[in-house]
Amino acid sequence: MESHIYYSTWGEKMSMEITKDTIIGDILDQDPGTAQFFFEIGMHCLGCPASRGESIEAACMVHGTDADELVARINDYLSKK
């Protein structure tokens, strides 16, 4: 699955649907406030190019956490913005 970025008719970025395959750097670029969710799973290396290029699924596997749960939390956060 890919992430989806939606645009208004005026070309403004509106929202992003996050999946396990979404790249962390893309999420952080969309909304830097999502960093809190990565910090909570012990991922404190968000400035590192390698971590920004990882998918949520890969990061969760390394940090021993549930990718589906993290995706749900981030999507919930973004839906309320």
mmCIF file of the N, C-alpha and C atoms, coordinates in Angstrom:
data_MODEL
# 
_entry.id   MODEL 
# 
loop_
_atom_site.group_PDB 
_atom_site.id 
_atom_site.type_symbol 
_atom_site.label_atom_id 
_atom_site.label_alt_id 
_atom_site.label_comp_id 
_atom_site.label_asym_id 
_atom_site.label_entity_id 
_atom_site.label_seq_id 
_atom_site.pdbx_PDB_ins_code 
_atom_site.Cartn_x 
_atom_site.Cartn_y 
_atom_site.Cartn_z 
_atom_site.occupancy 
_atom_site.B_iso_or_equiv 
_atom_site.pdbx_formal_charge 
_atom_site.auth_seq_id 
_atom_site.auth_comp_id 
_atom_site.auth_asym_id 
_atom_site.auth_atom_id 
_atom_site.pdbx_PDB_model_num 
ATOM 1   N N  . MET A 1 1  ? 0.830  -1.193 0.000  1.00 0.00 ? 1  MET A N  1 
ATOM 2   C CA . MET A 1 1  ? 0.000  0.000  0.000  1.00 0.00 ? 1  MET A CA 1 
ATOM 3   C C  . MET A 1 1  ? 0.865  1.243  0.000  1.00 0.00 ? 1  MET A C  1 
ATOM 4   N N  . GLU A 1 2  ? 0.365  2.273  -0.569 1.00 0.00 ? 2  GLU A N  1 
ATOM 5   C CA . GLU A 1 2  ? 1.064  3.543  -0.583 1.00 0.00 ? 2  GLU A CA 1 
ATOM 6   C C  . GLU A 1 2  ? 0.284  4.541  0.256  1.00 0.00 ? 2  GLU A C  1 
ATOM 7   N N  . SER A 1 3  ? 0.979  5.576  0.682  1.00 0.00 ? 3  SER A N  1 
ATOM 8   C CA . SER A 1 3  ? 0.263  6.658  1.358  1.00 0.00 ? 3  SER A CA 1 
ATOM 9   C C  . SER A 1 3  ? -0.375 7.520  0.280  1.00 0.00 ? 3  SER A C  1 
ATOM 10  N N  . HIS A 1 4  ? -1.374 8.237  0.655  1.00 0.00 ? 4  HIS A N  1 
ATOM 11  C CA . HIS A 1 4  ? -2.080 9.087  -0.286 1.00 0.00 ? 4  HIS A CA 1 
ATOM 12  C C  . HIS A 1 4  ? -2.096 10.507 0.254  1.00 0.00 ? 4  HIS A C  1 
ATOM 13  N N  . ILE A 1 5  ? -1.733 11.438 -0.579 1.00 0.00 ? 5  ILE A N  1 
ATOM 14  C CA . ILE A 1 5  ? -1.830 12.841 -0.219 1.00 0.00 ? 5  ILE A CA 1 
ATOM 15  C C  . ILE A 1 5  ? -2.917 13.425 -1.087 1.00 0.00 ? 5  ILE A C  1 
ATOM 16  N N  . TYR A 1 6  ? -3.857 14.094 -0.481 1.00 0.00 ? 6  TYR A N  1 
ATOM 17  C CA . TYR A 1 6  ? -4.979 14.659 -1.203 1.00 0.00 ? 6  TYR A CA 1 
ATOM 18  C C  . TYR A 1 6  ? -4.788 16.162 -1.350 1.00 0.00 ? 6  TYR A C  1 
ATOM 19  N N  . TYR A 1 7  ? -5.203 16.677 -2.486 1.00 0.00 ? 7  TYR A N  1 
ATOM 20  C CA . TYR A 1 7  ? -5.065 18.100 -2.765 1.00 0.00 ? 7  TYR A CA 1 
ATOM 21  C C  . TYR A 1 7  ? -6.424 18.713 -3.060 1.00 0.00 ? 7  TYR A C  1 
ATOM 22  N N  . SER A 1 8  ? -6.607 19.947 -2.639 1.00 0.00 ? 8  SER A N  1 
ATOM 23  C CA . SER A 1 8  ? -7.831 20.675 -2.961 1.00 0.00 ? 8  SER A CA 1 
ATOM 24  C C  . SER A 1 8  ? -7.758 21.111 -4.416 1.00 0.00 ? 8  SER A C  1 
ATOM 25  N N  . THR A 1 9  ? -8.832 21.670 -4.928 1.00 0.00 ? 9  THR A N  1 
ATOM 26  C CA . THR A 1 9  ? -8.845 22.155 -6.304 1.00 0.00 ? 9  THR A CA 1 
ATOM 27  C C  . THR A 1 9  ? -7.880 23.310 -6.488 1.00 0.00 ? 9  THR A C  1 
ATOM 28  N N  . TRP A 1 10 ? -7.425 23.914 -5.390 1.00 0.00 ? 10 TRP A N  1 
ATOM 29  C CA . TRP A 1 10 ? -6.468 25.015 -5.457 1.00 0.00 ? 10 TRP A CA 1 
ATOM 30  C C  . TRP A 1 10 ? -5.037 24.528 -5.284 1.00 0.00 ? 10 TRP A C  1 
ATOM 31  N N  . GLY A 1 11 ? -4.852 23.223 -5.194 1.00 0.00 ? 11 GLY A N  1 
ATOM 32  C CA . GLY A 1 11 ? -3.511 22.668 -5.071 1.00 0.00 ? 11 GLY A CA 1 
ATOM 33  C C  . GLY A 1 11 ? -2.956 22.634 -3.665 1.00 0.00 ? 11 GLY A C  1 
ATOM 34  N N  . GLU A 1 12 ? -3.790 22.907 -2.661 1.00 0.00 ? 12 GLU A N  1 
ATOM 35  C CA . GLU A 1 12 ? -3.323 22.877 -1.272 1.00 0.00 ? 12 GLU A CA 1 
ATOM 36  C C  . GLU A 1 12 ? -3.355 21.443 -0.759 1.00 0.00 ? 12 GLU A C  1 
ATOM 37  N N  . LYS A 1 13 ? -2.320 21.068 -0.028 1.00 0.00 ? 13 LYS A N  1 
ATOM 38  C CA . LYS A 1 13 ? -2.275 19.745 0.573  1.00 0.00 ? 13 LYS A CA 1 
ATOM 39  C C  . LYS A 1 13 ? -3.325 19.685 1.669  1.00 0.00 ? 13 LYS A C  1 
ATOM 40  N N  . MET A 1 14 ? -4.173 18.647 1.639  1.00 0.00 ? 14 MET A N  1 
ATOM 41  C CA . MET A 1 14 ? -5.264 18.578 2.604  1.00 0.00 ? 14 MET A CA 1 
ATOM 42  C C  . MET A 1 14 ? -5.036 17.528 3.685  1.00 0.00 ? 14 MET A C  1 
ATOM 43  N N  . SER A 1 15 ? -4.798 16.294 3.303  1.00 0.00 ? 15 SER A N  1 
ATOM 44  C CA . SER A 1 15 ? -4.611 15.257 4.315  1.00 0.00 ? 15 SER A CA 1 
ATOM 45  C C  . SER A 1 15 ? -3.817 14.105 3.729  1.00 0.00 ? 15 SER A C  1 
ATOM 46  N N  . MET A 1 16 ? -3.345 13.279 4.603  1.00 0.00 ? 16 MET A N  1 
ATOM 47  C CA . MET A 1 16 ? -2.531 12.145 4.196  1.00 0.00 ? 16 MET A CA 1 
ATOM 48  C C  . MET A 1 16 ? -3.062 10.914 4.895  1.00 0.00 ? 16 MET A C  1 
ATOM 49  N N  . GLU A 1 17 ? -3.323 9.867  4.146  1.00 0.00 ? 17 GLU A N  1 
ATOM 50  C CA . GLU A 1 17 ? -3.739 8.601  4.734  1.00 0.00 ? 17 GLU A CA 1 
ATOM 51  C C  . GLU A 1 17 ? -2.483 7.780  4.996  1.00 0.00 ? 17 GLU A C  1 
ATOM 52  N N  . ILE A 1 18 ? -2.254 7.444  6.238  1.00 0.00 ? 18 ILE A N  1 
ATOM 53  C CA . ILE A 1 18 ? -1.056 6.723  6.645  1.00 0.00 ? 18 ILE A CA 1 
ATOM 54  C C  . ILE A 1 18 ? -1.317 5.225  6.603  1.00 0.00 ? 18 ILE A C  1 
ATOM 55  N N  . THR A 1 19 ? -0.356 4.474  6.082  1.00 0.00 ? 19 THR A N  1 
ATOM 56  C CA . THR A 1 19 ? -0.397 3.016  6.108  1.00 0.00 ? 19 THR A CA 1 
ATOM 57  C C  . THR A 1 19 ? 0.920  2.520  6.703  1.00 0.00 ? 19 THR A C  1 
ATOM 58  N N  . LYS A 1 20 ? 1.049  1.217  6.879  1.00 0.00 ? 20 LYS A N  1 
ATOM 59  C CA . LYS A 1 20 ? 2.296  0.651  7.394  1.00 0.00 ? 20 LYS A CA 1 
ATOM 60  C C  . LYS A 1 20 ? 3.451  0.890  6.426  1.00 0.00 ? 20 LYS A C  1 
ATOM 61  N N  . ASP A 1 21 ? 3.133  1.096  5.156  1.00 0.00 ? 21 ASP A N  1 
ATOM 62  C CA . ASP A 1 21 ? 4.165  1.301  4.142  1.00 0.00 ? 21 ASP A CA 1 
ATOM 63  C C  . ASP A 1 21 ? 4.582  2.759  3.984  1.00 0.00 ? 21 ASP A C  1 
ATOM 64  N N  . THR A 1 22 ? 3.902  3.656  4.676  1.00 0.00 ? 22 THR A N  1 
ATOM 65  C CA . THR A 1 22 ? 4.218  5.074  4.550  1.00 0.00 ? 22 THR A CA 1 
ATOM 66  C C  . THR A 1 22 ? 5.602  5.340  5.121  1.00 0.00 ? 22 THR A C  1 
ATOM 67  N N  . ILE A 1 23 ? 6.346  6.168  4.432  1.00 0.00 ? 23 ILE A N  1 
ATOM 68  C CA . ILE A 1 23 ? 7.708  6.515  4.839  1.00 0.00 ? 23 ILE A CA 1 
ATOM 69  C C  . ILE A 1 23 ? 7.641  7.580  5.942  1.00 0.00 ? 23 ILE A C  1 
ATOM 70  N N  . ILE A 1 24 ? 8.404  7.358  6.978  1.00 0.00 ? 24 ILE A N  1 
ATOM 71  C CA . ILE A 1 24 ? 8.367  8.230  8.160  1.00 0.00 ? 24 ILE A CA 1 
ATOM 72  C C  . ILE A 1 24 ? 8.675  9.685  7.806  1.00 0.00 ? 24 ILE A C  1 
ATOM 73  N N  . GLY A 1 25 ? 9.636  9.917  6.960  1.00 0.00 ? 25 GLY A N  1 
ATOM 74  C CA . GLY A 1 25 ? 9.963  11.288 6.562  1.00 0.00 ? 25 GLY A CA 1 
ATOM 75  C C  . GLY A 1 25 ? 8.792  11.997 5.908  1.00 0.00 ? 25 GLY A C  1 
ATOM 76  N N  . ASP A 1 26 ? 7.993  11.251 5.122  1.00 0.00 ? 26 ASP A N  1 
ATOM 77  C CA . ASP A 1 26 ? 6.812  11.843 4.486  1.00 0.00 ? 26 ASP A CA 1 
ATOM 78  C C  . ASP A 1 26 ? 5.784  12.269 5.528  1.00 0.00 ? 26 ASP A C  1 
ATOM 79  N N  . ILE A 1 27 ? 5.637  11.449 6.568  1.00 0.00 ? 27 ILE A N  1 
ATOM 80  C CA . ILE A 1 27 ? 4.688  11.766 7.638  1.00 0.00 ? 27 ILE A CA 1 
ATOM 81  C C  . ILE A 1 27 ? 5.148  13.015 8.386  1.00 0.00 ? 27 ILE A C  1 
ATOM 82  N N  . LEU A 1 28 ? 6.420  13.060 8.729  1.00 0.00 ? 28 LEU A N  1 
ATOM 83  C CA . LEU A 1 28 ? 6.960  14.206 9.465  1.00 0.00 ? 28 LEU A CA 1 
ATOM 84  C C  . LEU A 1 28 ? 6.902  15.482 8.637  1.00 0.00 ? 28 LEU A C  1 
ATOM 85  N N  . ASP A 1 29 ? 7.098  15.367 7.326  1.00 0.00 ? 29 ASP A N  1 
ATOM 86  C CA . ASP A 1 29 ? 6.996  16.541 6.460  1.00 0.00 ? 29 ASP A CA 1 
ATOM 87  C C  . ASP A 1 29 ? 5.567  17.055 6.406  1.00 0.00 ? 29 ASP A C  1 
ATOM 88  N N  . GLN A 1 30 ? 4.605  16.135 6.412  1.00 0.00 ? 30 GLN A N  1 
ATOM 89  C CA . GLN A 1 30 ? 3.185  16.509 6.382  1.00 0.00 ? 30 GLN A CA 1 
ATOM 90  C C  . GLN A 1 30 ? 2.789  17.196 7.681  1.00 0.00 ? 30 GLN A C  1 
ATOM 91  N N  . ASP A 1 31 ? 3.245  16.637 8.816  1.00 0.00 ? 31 ASP A N  1 
ATOM 92  C CA . ASP A 1 31 ? 2.867  17.185 10.117 1.00 0.00 ? 31 ASP A CA 1 
ATOM 93  C C  . ASP A 1 31 ? 3.947  16.854 11.142 1.00 0.00 ? 31 ASP A C  1 
ATOM 94  N N  . PRO A 1 32 ? 4.825  17.800 11.444 1.00 0.00 ? 32 PRO A N  1 
ATOM 95  C CA . PRO A 1 32 ? 5.895  17.558 12.415 1.00 0.00 ? 32 PRO A CA 1 
ATOM 96  C C  . PRO A 1 32 ? 5.384  17.132 13.792 1.00 0.00 ? 32 PRO A C  1 
ATOM 97  N N  . GLY A 1 33 ? 4.137  17.427 14.105 1.00 0.00 ? 33 GLY A N  1 
ATOM 98  C CA . GLY A 1 33 ? 3.558  17.031 15.385 1.00 0.00 ? 33 GLY A CA 1 
ATOM 99  C C  . GLY A 1 33 ? 3.451  15.525 15.556 1.00 0.00 ? 33 GLY A C  1 
ATOM 100 N N  . THR A 1 34 ? 3.558  14.782 14.460 1.00 0.00 ? 34 THR A N  1 
ATOM 101 C CA . THR A 1 34 ? 3.498  13.321 14.542 1.00 0.00 ? 34 THR A CA 1 
ATOM 102 C C  . THR A 1 34 ? 4.753  12.726 15.171 1.00 0.00 ? 34 THR A C  1 
ATOM 103 N N  . ALA A 1 35 ? 5.790  13.538 15.319 1.00 0.00 ? 35 ALA A N  1 
ATOM 104 C CA . ALA A 1 35 ? 7.040  13.045 15.919 1.00 0.00 ? 35 ALA A CA 1 
ATOM 105 C C  . ALA A 1 35 ? 6.789  12.445 17.302 1.00 0.00 ? 35 ALA A C  1 
ATOM 106 N N  . GLN A 1 36 ? 5.821  12.999 18.019 1.00 0.00 ? 36 GLN A N  1 
ATOM 107 C CA . GLN A 1 36 ? 5.528  12.488 19.368 1.00 0.00 ? 36 GLN A CA 1 
ATOM 108 C C  . GLN A 1 36 ? 5.231  10.991 19.375 1.00 0.00 ? 36 GLN A C  1 
ATOM 109 N N  . PHE A 1 37 ? 4.567  10.496 18.340 1.00 0.00 ? 37 PHE A N  1 
ATOM 110 C CA . PHE A 1 37 ? 4.205  9.080  18.289 1.00 0.00 ? 37 PHE A CA 1 
ATOM 111 C C  . PHE A 1 37 ? 5.430  8.195  18.079 1.00 0.00 ? 37 PHE A C  1 
ATOM 112 N N  . PHE A 1 38 ? 6.395  8.692  17.336 1.00 0.00 ? 38 PHE A N  1 
ATOM 113 C CA . PHE A 1 38 ? 7.633  7.935  17.130 1.00 0.00 ? 38 PHE A CA 1 
ATOM 114 C C  . PHE A 1 38 ? 8.506  7.977  18.378 1.00 0.00 ? 38 PHE A C  1 
ATOM 115 N N  . PHE A 1 39 ? 8.544  9.119  19.046 1.00 0.00 ? 39 PHE A N  1 
ATOM 116 C CA . PHE A 1 39 ? 9.287  9.219  20.303 1.00 0.00 ? 39 PHE A CA 1 
ATOM 117 C C  . PHE A 1 39 ? 8.726  8.230  21.328 1.00 0.00 ? 39 PHE A C  1 
ATOM 118 N N  . GLU A 1 40 ? 7.401  8.086  21.359 1.00 0.00 ? 40 GLU A N  1 
ATOM 119 C CA . GLU A 1 40 ? 6.755  7.194  22.331 1.00 0.00 ? 40 GLU A CA 1 
ATOM 120 C C  . GLU A 1 40 ? 7.144  5.737  22.145 1.00 0.00 ? 40 GLU A C  1 
ATOM 121 N N  . ILE A 1 41 ? 7.503  5.329  20.925 1.00 0.00 ? 41 ILE A N  1 
ATOM 122 C CA . ILE A 1 41 ? 7.911  3.931  20.714 1.00 0.00 ? 41 ILE A CA 1 
ATOM 123 C C  . ILE A 1 41 ? 9.423  3.762  20.847 1.00 0.00 ? 41 ILE A C  1 
ATOM 124 N N  . GLY A 1 42 ? 10.105 4.840  21.257 1.00 0.00 ? 42 GLY A N  1 
ATOM 125 C CA . GLY A 1 42 ? 11.542 4.770  21.471 1.00 0.00 ? 42 GLY A CA 1 
ATOM 126 C C  . GLY A 1 42 ? 12.366 5.141  20.254 1.00 0.00 ? 42 GLY A C  1 
ATOM 127 N N  . MET A 1 43 ? 11.728 5.703  19.255 1.00 0.00 ? 43 MET A N  1 
ATOM 128 C CA . MET A 1 43 ? 12.439 6.101  18.042 1.00 0.00 ? 43 MET A CA 1 
ATOM 129 C C  . MET A 1 43 ? 12.840 7.563  18.191 1.00 0.00 ? 43 MET A C  1 
ATOM 130 N N  . HIS A 1 44 ? 14.043 7.778  18.695 1.00 0.00 ? 44 HIS A N  1 
ATOM 131 C CA . HIS A 1 44 ? 14.512 9.134  18.980 1.00 0.00 ? 44 HIS A CA 1 
ATOM 132 C C  . HIS A 1 44 ? 15.471 9.658  17.910 1.00 0.00 ? 44 HIS A C  1 
ATOM 133 N N  . CYS A 1 45 ? 15.615 8.914  16.832 1.00 0.00 ? 45 CYS A N  1 
ATOM 134 C CA . CYS A 1 45 ? 16.590 9.267  15.799 1.00 0.00 ? 45 CYS A CA 1 
ATOM 135 C C  . CYS A 1 45 ? 15.897 9.840  14.552 1.00 0.00 ? 45 CYS A C  1 
ATOM 136 N N  . LEU A 1 46 ? 14.883 10.639 14.733 1.00 0.00 ? 46 LEU A N  1 
ATOM 137 C CA . LEU A 1 46 ? 14.081 11.120 13.601 1.00 0.00 ? 46 LEU A CA 1 
ATOM 138 C C  . LEU A 1 46 ? 14.833 12.056 12.661 1.00 0.00 ? 46 LEU A C  1 
ATOM 139 N N  . GLY A 1 47 ? 15.930 12.614 13.091 1.00 0.00 ? 47 GLY A N  1 
ATOM 140 C CA . GLY A 1 47 ? 16.709 13.480 12.218 1.00 0.00 ? 47 GLY A CA 1 
ATOM 141 C C  . GLY A 1 47 ? 17.668 12.708 11.325 1.00 0.00 ? 47 GLY A C  1 
ATOM 142 N N  . CYS A 1 48 ? 17.833 11.449 11.589 1.00 0.00 ? 48 CYS A N  1 
ATOM 143 C CA . CYS A 1 48 ? 18.746 10.601 10.829 1.00 0.00 ? 48 CYS A CA 1 
ATOM 144 C C  . CYS A 1 48 ? 18.133 10.262 9.462  1.00 0.00 ? 48 CYS A C  1 
ATOM 145 N N  . PRO A 1 49 ? 18.881 10.440 8.392  1.00 0.00 ? 49 PRO A N  1 
ATOM 146 C CA . PRO A 1 49 ? 18.339 10.127 7.061  1.00 0.00 ? 49 PRO A CA 1 
ATOM 147 C C  . PRO A 1 49 ? 17.842 8.687  6.932  1.00 0.00 ? 49 PRO A C  1 
ATOM 148 N N  . ALA A 1 50 ? 18.498 7.759  7.605  1.00 0.00 ? 50 ALA A N  1 
ATOM 149 C CA . ALA A 1 50 ? 18.074 6.361  7.522  1.00 0.00 ? 50 ALA A CA 1 
ATOM 150 C C  . ALA A 1 50 ? 16.689 6.166  8.130  1.00 0.00 ? 50 ALA A C  1 
ATOM 151 N N  . SER A 1 51 ? 16.442 6.764  9.284  1.00 0.00 ? 51 SER A N  1 
ATOM 152 C CA . SER A 1 51 ? 15.132 6.590  9.925  1.00 0.00 ? 51 SER A CA 1 
ATOM 153 C C  . SER A 1 51 ? 14.039 7.302  9.146  1.00 0.00 ? 51 SER A C  1 
ATOM 154 N N  . ARG A 1 52 ? 14.346 8.447  8.562  1.00 0.00 ? 52 ARG A N  1 
ATOM 155 C CA . ARG A 1 52 ? 13.347 9.176  7.761  1.00 0.00 ? 52 ARG A CA 1 
ATOM 156 C C  . ARG A 1 52 ? 12.962 8.389  6.515  1.00 0.00 ? 52 ARG A C  1 
ATOM 157 N N  . GLY A 1 53 ? 13.818 7.493  6.065  1.00 0.00 ? 53 GLY A N  1 
ATOM 158 C CA . GLY A 1 53 ? 13.530 6.708  4.869  1.00 0.00 ? 53 GLY A CA 1 
ATOM 159 C C  . GLY A 1 53 ? 12.880 5.371  5.149  1.00 0.00 ? 53 GLY A C  1 
ATOM 160 N N  . GLU A 1 54 ? 12.662 5.062  6.417  1.00 0.00 ? 54 GLU A N  1 
ATOM 161 C CA . GLU A 1 54 ? 12.030 3.787  6.802  1.00 0.00 ? 54 GLU A CA 1 
ATOM 162 C C  . GLU A 1 54 ? 10.518 3.876  6.715  1.00 0.00 ? 54 GLU A C  1 
ATOM 163 N N  . SER A 1 55 ? 9.909  2.740  6.478  1.00 0.00 ? 55 SER A N  1 
ATOM 164 C CA . SER A 1 55 ? 8.449  2.659  6.577  1.00 0.00 ? 55 SER A CA 1 
ATOM 165 C C  . SER A 1 55 ? 8.071  2.518  8.048  1.00 0.00 ? 55 SER A C  1 
ATOM 166 N N  . ILE A 1 56 ? 6.818  2.789  8.351  1.00 0.00 ? 56 ILE A N  1 
ATOM 167 C CA . ILE A 1 56 ? 6.336  2.582  9.722  1.00 0.00 ? 56 ILE A CA 1 
ATOM 168 C C  . ILE A 1 56 ? 6.519  1.120  10.117 1.00 0.00 ? 56 ILE A C  1 
ATOM 169 N N  . GLU A 1 57 ? 6.214  0.223  9.213  1.00 0.00 ? 57 GLU A N  1 
ATOM 170 C CA . GLU A 1 57 ? 6.314  -1.200 9.517  1.00 0.00 ? 57 GLU A CA 1 
ATOM 171 C C  . GLU A 1 57 ? 7.748  -1.589 9.903  1.00 0.00 ? 57 GLU A C  1 
ATOM 172 N N  . ALA A 1 58 ? 8.733  -1.110 9.149  1.00 0.00 ? 58 ALA A N  1 
ATOM 173 C CA . ALA A 1 58 ? 10.129 -1.430 9.447  1.00 0.00 ? 58 ALA A CA 1 
ATOM 174 C C  . ALA A 1 58 ? 10.550 -0.847 10.792 1.00 0.00 ? 58 ALA A C  1 
ATOM 175 N N  . ALA A 1 59 ? 10.164 0.387  11.056 1.00 0.00 ? 59 ALA A N  1 
ATOM 176 C CA . ALA A 1 59 ? 10.520 1.026  12.321 1.00 0.00 ? 59 ALA A CA 1 
ATOM 177 C C  . ALA A 1 59 ? 9.897  0.292  13.505 1.00 0.00 ? 59 ALA A C  1 
ATOM 178 N N  . CYS A 1 60 ? 8.655  -0.113 13.356 1.00 0.00 ? 60 CYS A N  1 
ATOM 179 C CA . CYS A 1 60 ? 7.981  -0.823 14.448 1.00 0.00 ? 60 CYS A CA 1 
ATOM 180 C C  . CYS A 1 60 ? 8.612  -2.186 14.700 1.00 0.00 ? 60 CYS A C  1 
ATOM 181 N N  . MET A 1 61 ? 9.046  -2.839 13.634 1.00 0.00 ? 61 MET A N  1 
ATOM 182 C CA . MET A 1 61 ? 9.689  -4.134 13.796 1.00 0.00 ? 61 MET A CA 1 
ATOM 183 C C  . MET A 1 61 ? 10.984 -3.967 14.606 1.00 0.00 ? 61 MET A C  1 
ATOM 184 N N  . VAL A 1 62 ? 11.772 -2.958 14.287 1.00 0.00 ? 62 VAL A N  1 
ATOM 185 C CA . VAL A 1 62 ? 13.035 -2.712 14.985 1.00 0.00 ? 62 VAL A CA 1 
ATOM 186 C C  . VAL A 1 62 ? 12.794 -2.323 16.443 1.00 0.00 ? 62 VAL A C  1 
ATOM 187 N N  . HIS A 1 63 ? 11.726 -1.553 16.678 1.00 0.00 ? 63 HIS A N  1 
ATOM 188 C CA . HIS A 1 63 ? 11.469 -1.043 18.024 1.00 0.00 ? 63 HIS A CA 1 
ATOM 189 C C  . HIS A 1 63 ? 10.470 -1.901 18.810 1.00 0.00 ? 63 HIS A C  1 
ATOM 190 N N  . GLY A 1 64 ? 10.084 -3.047 18.251 1.00 0.00 ? 64 GLY A N  1 
ATOM 191 C CA . GLY A 1 64 ? 9.252  -4.005 18.973 1.00 0.00 ? 64 GLY A CA 1 
ATOM 192 C C  . GLY A 1 64 ? 7.872  -3.494 19.338 1.00 0.00 ? 64 GLY A C  1 
ATOM 193 N N  . THR A 1 65 ? 7.225  -2.815 18.402 1.00 0.00 ? 65 THR A N  1 
ATOM 194 C CA . THR A 1 65 ? 5.893  -2.289 18.674 1.00 0.00 ? 65 THR A CA 1 
ATOM 195 C C  . THR A 1 65 ? 4.961  -2.650 17.520 1.00 0.00 ? 65 THR A C  1 
ATOM 196 N N  . ASP A 1 66 ? 3.675  -2.515 17.749 1.00 0.00 ? 66 ASP A N  1 
ATOM 197 C CA . ASP A 1 66 ? 2.653  -2.894 16.783 1.00 0.00 ? 66 ASP A CA 1 
ATOM 198 C C  . ASP A 1 66 ? 2.445  -1.789 15.745 1.00 0.00 ? 66 ASP A C  1 
ATOM 199 N N  . ALA A 1 67 ? 2.729  -2.096 14.484 1.00 0.00 ? 67 ALA A N  1 
ATOM 200 C CA . ALA A 1 67 ? 2.605  -1.111 13.404 1.00 0.00 ? 67 ALA A CA 1 
ATOM 201 C C  . ALA A 1 67 ? 1.154  -0.688 13.187 1.00 0.00 ? 67 ALA A C  1 
ATOM 202 N N  . ASP A 1 68 ? 0.227  -1.632 13.270 1.00 0.00 ? 68 ASP A N  1 
ATOM 203 C CA . ASP A 1 68 ? -1.188 -1.290 13.059 1.00 0.00 ? 68 ASP A CA 1 
ATOM 204 C C  . ASP A 1 68 ? -1.685 -0.306 14.105 1.00 0.00 ? 68 ASP A C  1 
ATOM 205 N N  . GLU A 1 69 ? -1.251 -0.504 15.337 1.00 0.00 ? 69 GLU A N  1 
ATOM 206 C CA . GLU A 1 69 ? -1.648 0.398  16.419 1.00 0.00 ? 69 GLU A CA 1 
ATOM 207 C C  . GLU A 1 69 ? -1.079 1.798  16.194 1.00 0.00 ? 69 GLU A C  1 
ATOM 208 N N  . LEU A 1 70 ? 0.184  1.871  15.793 1.00 0.00 ? 70 LEU A N  1 
ATOM 209 C CA . LEU A 1 70 ? 0.812  3.166  15.543 1.00 0.00 ? 70 LEU A CA 1 
ATOM 210 C C  . LEU A 1 70 ? 0.130  3.878  14.376 1.00 0.00 ? 70 LEU A C  1 
ATOM 211 N N  . VAL A 1 71 ? -0.155 3.150  13.301 1.00 0.00 ? 71 VAL A N  1 
ATOM 212 C CA . VAL A 1 71 ? -0.849 3.724  12.145 1.00 0.00 ? 71 VAL A CA 1 
ATOM 213 C C  . VAL A 1 71 ? -2.205 4.287  12.573 1.00 0.00 ? 71 VAL A C  1 
ATOM 214 N N  . ALA A 1 72 ? -2.939 3.534  13.368 1.00 0.00 ? 72 ALA A N  1 
ATOM 215 C CA . ALA A 1 72 ? -4.261 3.982  13.825 1.00 0.00 ? 72 ALA A CA 1 
ATOM 216 C C  . ALA A 1 72 ? -4.148 5.253  14.662 1.00 0.00 ? 72 ALA A C  1 
ATOM 217 N N  . ARG A 1 73 ? -3.162 5.310  15.533 1.00 0.00 ? 73 ARG A N  1 
ATOM 218 C CA . ARG A 1 73 ? -2.989 6.495  16.387 1.00 0.00 ? 73 ARG A CA 1 
ATOM 219 C C  . ARG A 1 73 ? -2.623 7.727  15.562 1.00 0.00 ? 73 ARG A C  1 
ATOM 220 N N  . ILE A 1 74 ? -1.734 7.553  14.595 1.00 0.00 ? 74 ILE A N  1 
ATOM 221 C CA . ILE A 1 74 ? -1.335 8.686  13.766 1.00 0.00 ? 74 ILE A CA 1 
ATOM 222 C C  . ILE A 1 74 ? -2.493 9.150  12.891 1.00 0.00 ? 74 ILE A C  1 
ATOM 223 N N  . ASN A 1 75 ? -3.215 8.216  12.284 1.00 0.00 ? 75 ASN A N  1 
ATOM 224 C CA . ASN A 1 75 ? -4.366 8.599  11.455 1.00 0.00 ? 75 ASN A CA 1 
ATOM 225 C C  . ASN A 1 75 ? -5.437 9.297  12.285 1.00 0.00 ? 75 ASN A C  1 
ATOM 226 N N  . ASP A 1 76 ? -5.642 8.839  13.513 1.00 0.00 ? 76 ASP A N  1 
ATOM 227 C CA . ASP A 1 76 ? -6.613 9.490  14.396 1.00 0.00 ? 76 ASP A CA 1 
ATOM 228 C C  . ASP A 1 76 ? -6.175 10.925 14.689 1.00 0.00 ? 76 ASP A C  1 
ATOM 229 N N  . TYR A 1 77 ? -4.912 11.097 14.994 1.00 0.00 ? 77 TYR A N  1 
ATOM 230 C CA . TYR A 1 77 ? -4.361 12.424 15.266 1.00 0.00 ? 77 TYR A CA 1 
ATOM 231 C C  . TYR A 1 77 ? -4.552 13.342 14.049 1.00 0.00 ? 77 TYR A C  1 
ATOM 232 N N  . LEU A 1 78 ? -4.190 12.852 12.872 1.00 0.00 ? 78 LEU A N  1 
ATOM 233 C CA . LEU A 1 78 ? -4.297 13.672 11.661 1.00 0.00 ? 78 LEU A CA 1 
ATOM 234 C C  . LEU A 1 78 ? -5.737 13.980 11.279 1.00 0.00 ? 78 LEU A C  1 
ATOM 235 N N  . SER A 1 79 ? -6.645 13.064 11.569 1.00 0.00 ? 79 SER A N  1 
ATOM 236 C CA . SER A 1 79 ? -8.062 13.282 11.213 1.00 0.00 ? 79 SER A CA 1 
ATOM 237 C C  . SER A 1 79 ? -8.690 14.392 12.041 1.00 0.00 ? 79 SER A C  1 
ATOM 238 N N  . LYS A 1 80 ? -8.107 14.687 13.188 1.00 0.00 ? 80 LYS A N  1 
ATOM 239 C CA . LYS A 1 80 ? -8.652 15.713 14.079 1.00 0.00 ? 80 LYS A CA 1 
ATOM 240 C C  . LYS A 1 80 ? -8.061 17.095 13.811 1.00 0.00 ? 80 LYS A C  1 
ATOM 241 N N  . LYS A 1 81 ? -7.227 17.222 12.815 1.00 0.00 ? 81 LYS A N  1 
ATOM 242 C CA . LYS A 1 81 ? -6.583 18.493 12.502 1.00 0.00 ? 81 LYS A CA 1 
ATOM 243 C C  . LYS A 1 81 ? -7.395 19.248 11.486 1.00 0.00 ? 81 LYS A C  1 
# 
